Amino acid sequence: MLARRNFLKVSLAAGGGMLLTATLPAAAKAATLGKAGTDAVALNAYLQIAPDGLITITAKNPEVGQGVKMMLPMLIAEELDADWSKVQIAQADLDARYPGQVAGGSTATPLNWLPMRQVGAAGRQMLIAAAAAQWGVPAAECETAPGVVLHKATGQSLSFGALATQAASMPVPDVKTLKLKDPKTFRIIGQPTRNLEVPRIVTGQPMFGIDVSVPGMLYAVFQKCDVHGGKLVRSNVADIRKLPGVRAAFEVKGGTDLRGLLDGVAVVADNWWQANRARQQLDIIWDEGNVAGQSSHDFAATAIRMSKGRPESILRRDGNPDAAFGKAAHVLEAAYSYPFLSHTNLEPQNCTAHVKDGQVEIWAPTQNPAPGAALVSSTLGVPPTAIKVHMVRAGGGFGRRLSNDYMVEAAWISKVAGAPVKLLWTREDDMRHDMYRPGGFHFFKAGVDANGQLIAFRDHFVTYSQDGAIAASADMSPAEFPARMVEHLEFGVSMIPLRAPTGPMRAPRSNAFGFAFQSFLDELAHASGVDPVQFAHNILGAPRLLPDPPMPRQGPGFDTGRMRGVIDLVAEKSGWGKQTFPHGTGMGLAYYFSHLGYFAEVVQATVNATGEITVDKVWVAGDIGSQIINPLNAENQAQGSALDGISQALGQALTIDGGRIVEGNFDSVLPLRMRQAPPVEVHFLVSDHPPTGLGEPALPPALPALANAIFAATGKRIRSLPFKDHDLSAAA
C-alpha cells in the first residue's frame, strides 16, 4: 500500500482555499482491467475549493466529443458531495504529472472509475475533519450534504467554501481509510447531466482548435505529395513568395515516417485565404517512387488470387475443420470485403504553434499529446522540457488524432517562418493524408449440423503489410468471434504490401470485422433455417467466462452470458420475431464485444423499388457494467456510434489508384445526412461488473445489422461495403 504522502498532497490555494493533488495506486487501474499491479501511477487530478464555495475540477484527458471532460469531474464531484451548480471544469494541459492523457480505446472510464472517486472521497474526508475540529466533535458524527458539512446532533453546518482553507491544513488521509459512497446514494453519478459546454458549442463560440488565435499569428498551408511517401524534387517557391499576403514560402525536407514530418512546401500568409490561393499556384515536381500494384483494383485481384491458395500463415487452428465440413448438414462459402476509410472529422486537422528562443508552445486538438510533443522534440531537436502543449477541444477524433503529423508540421513551419502560425488542412488534405482504416478481405467457409449448431469455421483473411510487418490496425486476434465457441476452426492470414499509412479508427478492427463476421453468421442462420437469435444462442452456449479476450487489453475475457443478455434485451425491445413486414422491409440482428462493452443491435430497414435504402429504426442494447455515469451522454454516445456505423455502411469508401487517394471531399465520400438518420432507441443492461467505456463498442454491430435487415427485406445479400455500390432495385 502507498504511503500517505504518496497518495495526496494538500496545499493552500492562491487567495485561500484548498488545492488537492492526488497520486493513485496502479492497483486500482489494474483491477478494473483484470490485471495485477502494485506500482504507483501519478494521476494528479486536481481539485480546488475556493473560499466562496466555487469548486474547480481539472479534467486531465483530451476532449474529442466523447464527454470525458464532464465524466471525470462528475466522479470526483460525486464522492466530494459537491453542489454541482458550483462546479466549474478546467482542461489540463499536457503535463508529465498526468500519465495517460489520451483519448482512445474507450479507456477513460475503466481506468479512472475508482481513482477519481478516491480523489473526491479524500477531499470530503478532509472537509469533514476541518468541520469536526471547529466544532470540537468527533468526525464520525459529521456528514455531508451537497456543498456543506453537517453535525445533525447540534444542527450546525458549514459550507465547503468556509471550510476549504482550514481543510488544507488537515492531515492527508490514507487510501485505506477512504469510504466510498454506496451507489444507492449517488446524486451526480447516474443522473442525466447536460454537458456544460453545450451552450458554447451550439452558439458557435470559439473553443476548438480551428478557433485558436494568438497575438501576431500567421496562417499556413502545407502541400505534400498525394502519393504517400513521395519525395520533393523541386518547386516554384520563389514565385510564390511574390504573391499578395505571402510572408514565407519554403520547401521542407522531411523523413520517411508517414506519421511524422514529410517532404512538402509550406506557404505562410497574413490570412488563410491568401495562403491557400498561393498554394493553388504551386508547381511541384515529385518523385513518386514505385507505385505498381498500389490500387484498389489490384488489391482486390491479388486477394482473390491469394484466396485460392493456402494462407501465408496460420493464426489459429482448433480441431480438424476439413473433416468437420464433411459431416455438416449445411456448408456455406462466401467472400466479404470492406474498403479503406477516412476518419472524416468534421473539424479538419489543424494546429497552432509558436517556436521562439528555443521554446515551443502548441495549441492542438490532439487525442494523444505526449507522443506529439515527443515527435516535435525529436524533429526540431529541442528538449521535451522546452515544449508546452495546450490541449484544445477537438471537433471529432475517432482515432485520427492519435497521430500528430499536423502538430510537427505546424511547429516546423513556425520555426522556419519565425512567427506563430496556425496550420489548417483542407478537407482534401484531410482525406488524402489520413491514417486510414485499412481495407480487408475475408474468404469464409463454415458448416452447421442438423441441429443448427456451428461445427466448423474457416477464414482466410487477406490484409495489408508495411515494411514486411502487418500494417497498423490491419491485424486480427486469434480469439476473434466465433473462435473458442466452435470446435473446429481455422484462421489463416495472407498479406498484400501497402504504401498508404493506416491506423486505428473508432472501434479499430471491430468496425470492419463486425460487418464481415456478423453478416456471414446471419447467412449461416438463414441457410440452416434457424432464427438468428437462436443461432446466436447456439454459438454462445451456456453463460461462462472465456479467459482470453478477443483483443489485447480487453479485460478478463469474453463473457457469453453478458452477450446473451444484450441479445435477448434487444430482441425484446425491438419486438423481434413478432412482426410481419411486407416485401421490401425487414429486420436484421448483429452483436459484438468491443472495448469491454457487450452490444447487440437490431435495424429495421426498407428498400424501395428503385433500390433506395431507408433505415427506419435502430434498437441498441448494451452492457457496460454496473453504472451508467451520465445517462444522457451514454445515450448520445450509443446513438452516435450506431449512426456512424450506418454512415460507413451506406456511403463511405476510399479508392486508391496509383498510390494516391481518389476521393477528396464529401461529394464522393458520403457521410450520413440528417434526413437519412433514423431514430435510435438505446437500452442498457446493468450488470455486476466494473463500469467500462462507451465511445466505441456500440458501432460494430450497426453495419451488419443493417446488411442483415436488407437481406430480410429483399433477399439480396450484400458482402462488400459500401452499400451505395450495390444495385438493390427490384429489377436487379
N, C-alpha and C positions, 0 to 999 in steps of 0.2 A: 504494500500500500504506500502511496506517496506521502512524503512528509507534508505537514500543514503548509509550510512556506512555499511548497511547490504546487499547491492547489489554487490558492487565491492570494492575490496581493491587493491591499486596500490602501487608498490614499485619499487625501483631501483634494477635491476638485478645485480648480481655479474659481475664486469667488465663493467658496464654500460648497458644502455638499459632499457626496461620496462617489468615488470612482473605483470600480471593480475591474481587475484584470485577472482572468481565470486561466489556469492550466489544468487540463483534464486528463485523466488516465486513458491510455490507448485501450485498456481492457474494455472500457465502455463501448468504444467503437468496434473492437474486435468481436465482442459478444453479440452485437447486433447482426454481424455478418457470419456468425458461426465459426469464428476463428479464435485461437488462443493468442494472448498477447498481454504483456505487462509493462512495456516501455511507456514512458510519459510522452505525450504529444501536446505541445503548447498550442491550444486553440485560441487563447487570448480573446475571448468575446468580451467586449467592453459594455459595461452598464454604468450610466451616470445618473445620479439623482440630485437635482438642484434644490436649494432651499425653498424655492417657490413651488416645488412639487412636480416640476417638469422632469420627465424621465426620458433620457436619450439612450436608445439601444442601437448598437452598431451591428449591421449585417455584414458578415465577412466575405460572403461569396458573391460572384458576379450575378447580376440580374439580367436575364435574357428573355423575360416574359414568362418564366416558369413559376414566379411568385415567391422565390426564396427570400427576397428582401422583406417580405411580410412574414413568411413562415418561421424563420429563425427567431426574430423578435417575439413572435407570439409564444414560442416555447419558453423563452426567458420571462416574459411578462406574466405568463400563467403561474409559474412557480413563485415569482416575486409577489404575486397577488396584486399586481398593478391595476390602477384605474386606466383602462385602455384609452380613454379620451385624453389622458395627459401624457401619452407616449408619443414621441417622435422618433423617426428612424433615420439613422445616418448610414451612408455607404462607406465601407472601408476602402482605403487604397491598398495596393499591393504592399504587403508587409511580411517580412520573414517570420514574424511572431504569429502569423496566421497560417499554419500549414493547411494545405488542402483548399486553397482559394481557387476553386474550379467549378464550372457548371457543366456537368457531363455525367452520363451514366445513371441518372436518377439517383444519385448517391447522397444528396443533401439531407434527406430525411433519415435514412438508416444510420448515417454517420453522426448526426447531431441530435437525434431524438433524446438521448439521455444526457450528453454533456451540456447542452444548452439549458435543459431543465435544472441541472445541478447548479449552474450559474445563478439562475433565478432563486433557487431554494437557498443558496448561500446568502444572497442578498436579503432575503426575507428573514433568515435566522439572525442576521446581524442587526436588522432594524428592530426585531423583537428584543434582542439583547439590550439595545440602546434604550428602548422604552422601559424595559424592566428596571434598568439601572436608575432612570429618572424617577420612577415611581417607588423604588425600593421594594419591589415584589419579585417573586420567582418568575423567571422567563416562562416556565411551564404553565403559568396561569394566564399568559398572554396569547392572543391570537390575532389574525389579520382579517380585514375585510378590504375590498378594493381601495388601495391607496392609504390605508390607515392601520395602526396597531391599536388593539382594544384590550382593556382589562375589565371584563364584564362584572367582576365582583364589586368593583368600585365605580363603575360607569365611566372610567377615564378613557380617553382616546387621544392619539397624536397622529398627525399626518406623516407620510413618508418624508415630505419635504422638511418638516420641522425636526425630524429625527436624523436626516441624512448626514449632517456634519458630525454629530456625536457617533453615529454608526461607523463612520470612517475610522474611529479610534478603537473600535471593538476588536477583540481577538478574532483572528480568522478561523473559520470552522474547519474541522477535519471532514473530509468527504464521507467518512464512516458515520458521522453524526447527522448527516442531512436526511431529513424526512421528506420525501416527495409526496405530492398530493395524491389522494385516491382519485382516479379518473372520474368517479361519480361526482366529484366536487368541482370539476373544471368549469371555469367561467369564460375563458377565452378560447382554449383549445376545444375544437368541436363545434364552434359557433360560426355560421356563415359570416365572414368578415370581408368587407369590401377593401380592395387594395387602396391604400392611402394616396397613391399616385394617379389613380384613375381620373380625377378631375383635371389634372395637368395634362394627361395623355389626350383626353377627348377634346380639350380646348386647344390643343396644338402648341402647348408651351414648350420651349426648348429644354430638352432633357436627355436627348440621345446623342450618340457620338457624332452624328451628322450635324448636330446643332452647336457643337463646341466652337467657341470664339475666344481668342486670346489677343492681347494687345500686339499690334504690329504683324498680325498673321497674314501670310500669303496663301495662295491656293495652288495645289499641284495635281497634275495627272501623270500617269506613268504608262508608257506604251511598251508592252512585252511582245515577244513572238507568239502568235496564236498556235504555232506548232510547239507543243510542250517540250522544253529543253532546247529550243532553237537559240543559236548564238548570234550576237550582233556583229555585222561586218563593217558597215558604215552607214551614216545618216547625214541629213542636211541641217544639223542643229545650228550651224552658223546663220542660215537663212531664217530659222525660227526665232532666233534672238532678236531679230529686227521687227517682229510683228507687234502690233499695238498691245500694250499692257503687259508684255512678257518681261519678266525680271531676270529669268535664267532659263537656259535650256542646255542640257548636257547629257552625255552618254554615260551609262552605268555598266560597268563590267562586273557581273555577279559570278556566282558559283554554279554548281551543278545540282544542288539540293532544291528540288521543286517546291519545298516548303520554306525556302529562305529567299535571299536576295538574288534575283536573276538578272541577266542582261536586259537592258532596255534603254529607253530615252525618257528623261524627266523634263517636264515643262512646268515652270513656276510663273504665275502671273498675279496681277492685282485682284482678279476675281476668277471664279471657276469657269465662267462662260468664256472668258478670254483664253484661259489655259486650254480648254477643250477645243475651241476654234483653232488655236495654233496647232494643237495635236493633229487635227484633221489634215494639216498641210505637211505633215512629216513624210519624208521619203526615206525609207529604211531598207537596206539590203540585209537579209538574214541568211545564215547557214542553218537550214532546217534539219540537216543530217539525214539519216536513212529512215524513211517513214514507210517503207514497203511493208505491206500487210497490216498497217495500223488504220484499219477502217472497220466500222460495224459490220459491213457486208463480209469482209474477210474473216472477222472473228466468228461470225455465225457459221460460215462454211468450214472453218477449222474445227469448231466444236462438233459439228455433225460428223466430220471425218474421225475425230478422236473417239466419239461415242461408239463407233463400230469396232474399236479395239479394246484391249484391256486398259484399265486406268493406269496412270503412271505410278501411283502409289495407293495403298490401301489404308484408309483412315480407321476403319473398324470392320471387324468380321466376327459375327456370332453365329454358331451353328453351321448349317450347310444349306444356304439359300437355294442352290440348284436342285438339290434333292427335294426340298420342300415345295418348290414350284411344281414338281411333278405330281405332288399329292393334293394340290389346291383344286377346289371346285371352280374358282374363278381366278384367272390370271390376266392382269392388265398391264400394258406398257404405254407410257406417254412421255413426251418431251416438253418441258417447260423452260421458259426463258424470261428474263427481265433486263431492261436497258440500264445504261449509265444515267444517273440523275444528278442535277444540280440542287443545292440546298435552297436556292431562291429565297434568301432572306429578303423581307420587304425593304429593309434598310441595307443598301449595298455596302461592301467593305469600305471602311474609312478609318483614318487615324490622324490625330493632330500631334505634332512633335516639335520640340524646341531643343536644339543642341547648341550649347553655348558654354565656352570656357571649361570644356571637359565634362560638363554636366548634361544629362539628358532628362527632359521632362516629357511625359507622354500621356495623352488622353485617348483611351482606346476602348471601344465596345468589344471586349475580348471575353471569351469563355475560360481562357487559360492563361492568365497574365504572367505567371512566373516563367514558363518556358519562353514566352515572348520577350521578357526582359533579358533572359539568358541569350536569346538569339541576337538581340540588339547589342549586348555586351560583347559577344564573340565577333560579330560582324564589324562593329565600329571600333573595336579594340579599346573599350572603356571598362573600368571595373564595375562589377554589379552594384557596388555601393554608390556609384555616380548616377544611377538610373532611378527615377521616380515614376511610377505608373499610377495614374488615376483610373479607376475602373468606372466607365461610363455605361449607363443603361444601354443595352443593345436592342435594336429592332429585329429580334429573332436571332437565333443561333443555330439550333438543330445539328450541331457538330461542326459546322463550317468554321466557327470562330475558336475552335480548339487549336487551329493552326494560326500563326501570327505573321504571315508573309507581308501583309499590309502594314504591320507595325514596323518591321525593319525597313521597309521601303520608305515610309514617312520619315523615320529617323535619319536614314542615309541622305535623303533629299534635303532635309533641314540642315544637316551638317555641311553639305556642299553649297547650298544656297545661302547659308549664313543668316537664316531668319526662321522664325516659327512658321510652319506650314501645315495646312490641312490637306491631306491626300484623300481624294474622293474618287472611287471607282465608278464607272458607268455600269449599267445593267449588263451590257455586253462583256465588259471586263469580268464581271461577277460570274457570268455563266461560262466564259471561255477560259477562266483561270481559277476554277474551283478545285476542291479536293473531293472528287466525285464519289458518290455511292457507286461501287463497282457493279457492272452488269454480271450476268452469270447464266449458266445453262445446266439443267438437271435432266438426266435421262433415267426415268423411273421404270421399275418393274416390281410388281407386287402380286402376292397370292393370298386369297381368302378361302377359308374352308366352308363347308356346307352350313355351319352354324353362324356364319358371319364374323368369324374371328380372323384377324390378320395374322397369317402364319409365316409369311416370307416377304422381305422388302429389300430392294436394291436401289441405290442411287449412284450413278456415275456423274459426279459433279465436275463440270468444266469451268474453271475460274481463271484468274489472271495472276501473273507474276511480274515482279520488277527486280532486276539485278539478281536473278536466279532464285529469289525467295518469293513466297506468296505475297501478293500486294496487300496493302493496308486495308483492313475490313473486308477482305475477299476470302477469308478462311472459313472453315466450318468446323464446329465442335464434333468430336466423336460421339457425344451424348445428345446430338440434335434429335428432337422428337421425330419419329417414334422409337428411337433406339432405347434399349433396355426393356421395352414392352413388347418386343417381337423376338421370338426365339431364334429365328434365322434371318440375319440381316447383314448387309454389306454396304459400306460407304467407300467409294473409290474417288480419287481426285486426279484430274489432269489439268495442266496449266498452259495458258497462252501468254507469251511475253507482251507487255504493255508499257507504253511510254507515258500515258496520261497519269497524273497523280490521283490517288484515291484516298479515302479516309472515312471516318465514321459519320453517319447521318442518322437522325432520330431513330432510335431502336436499331443500331447497327447490326447488319446481317439479318436480324429478325424481320426487318421490314421487307426483305426480299424472300427469305426462306418461308415466312408465313404464307405468302402468296403461293409459292410453288408446292410446298408440302401439304398445306391445308386444302388446296384445290384438288390435289391428286387424291387425298384421303376421301374427299367428298365424291370423287369419281368412283372410288372403290366401294363406298357405301351404296351408291346407286346401282353399280354393276352387280352387287350382291343382293340387291333388293332389301337392304336394311336401312331403317331410318337413320339419318346422320347422327342424331343424339344417341341412339342406341349403339351405333357403330363406335362412337367416341367412348362410351362406357365399356364396350368390349375391349377396346385397346387399353384403356387406362386400368381396368381391372379393379381390384379391391383397394380401398384407401390405404396408402402406405407411403413412406418416405424413401425415395431412391437417392442414395447419398451423393452421387456425383451430379452437380448442376449442369445444365446444357451448355453454359458458357462459364469461363473462369470468373471468380469473384461474384458469383450469383447465389451466394448464401449457402445454407447447409445441404441443399439438394432440391429435388423435384418431388412435390407432394401431390400424388394422384388424387387424393381426397379433396384437396383445395380446388384442383382443376375441375373435378366432377361437380363441386359445389357451384362454381360460377356458370358452368354449362347448364345445370338444372335451373339456376336462377334466371338466366337469360331466356331459356325456353319457356319458363312460366310467365315472365313479364311480357314476352312477345306473342304469347298465345300459339307457340309452335305446335304445328300439327292439328290445330283446332279450327283452322280457317280454310275455306275453299276459294281459290283465286281463278279468274278467267285466264285464258291463254294470253301471255304477254306480261303477266305479273307473277312474281314468285318470291320466296324467302330463301335465304342462304345462311348457313351457320359456319362459324370458324372459331377457333380458340387457340391461345398461345401463352406461354410463360416467357416473360422477358423482364429483365432488370428487377427481379424479385417479385414482380406482380403477376397474378393469375387473371387472365381476361378471356371472356367469351363474348361474341357479338353476333347478333342477327341483323341482317339487312333485308328490307323489303324493297324491291325494285320493279319498275315497269319498263318494258321495251316496246315502243310503238311500231307500226308497220314500216316506217322508214328507217328503223334501227336506232332511233334516238333513245338514250337511256335516261330515265328519271329515277333518282333514288328517293323513294317515298318516305322511309323512316329507318332509323338505326336504333337498336337497343344494345346497351353496353352493360355488362356485369363484371365487376372486378373485385378481387380480394387483395388488398394491400395492407392487411394486418388489423390490429386491434383498435386503431384510432384514425379517424379522418381529421387531420389537424384543422384544416379550413375547408368545410364542405363546399363553399361557393367556388373557391379556386380549384378544388378537386374535380368538381363537375365540369368546370371550364376546361381543365386540362384533358379530361377524358373526351369531352366533345371535340376539342381542337385536334386531338390525336386521331380520332375517328375520321374527321373531315379531312385531315392531312392525308391519311391513307387513301380515302376515296379520291382525293385530288390526284395523287400519284397514279392511281389505277386508271382513271378516266383519260387523262390527257398529258402526262408528263413523261418525256423521254429526251435524251440527248443522243445525237448521232455523231460518230467520229468518221471523218473522211480525210485521208492524207495526213493523219496525225493531229488534226485540229477539230474543234467542236463546230458543227454546222450551225446550230441554233444560237440565238443571241438575245432573245427578249421574249416577253410574254405573248407575243403574237404567234410564236411557234412552240413554245413550252407553255402549256395551257393550265394554269392553276385554276382551282375551283372558283367559279363565280358565285356571288351571293344568291343569285336566282337558282343556282343548282344545289345549294346547301340544304340538306334535309333536316328535320328535327332529330335530335339525338337525345334519347332518354337514358339516363345513367342511374345505375343501382350499384351499391357497394355491399358486399357480404363481409361483415365484420367477423374476424376470426381471432383466435388466441395466439397471435404471432406479433413480433415487433413491427411497428409501422414501417412502411417502405415508400419509395418514391413513385412519382406519377407522371413525369414528363414524357415518358416513352412507352410504357408497356401496353397502353390502350391502342397503339397504332397498328401493330402487325395483323390482328385478326380482321381489320376493316377491309383490306384488299381482297382476301379470299372469300370473305362473307359476301361481298358484292359480286364477285365472279360466280360463286355458287348460286346466288339469287338469280343471276342472269341465265344460268343453266336451267334453274327451276322454271323460269318464265318462258324460255324459248326452246329449250332442248339443245342449245348450242354451247359447247364447252370452249371457253377462252383459256389458252395455255401460254399466252405471251402478253406482256404489257407494252404500251398502254392500250386500253380498250378502243380508243379512237381509231386505231389501225385495223379494226375488225369490222366487217360488214355484217350487221345483225338484222338487216331488213328481212321482211317476210319472204322476199323472193330469193334471198341468198341461199 
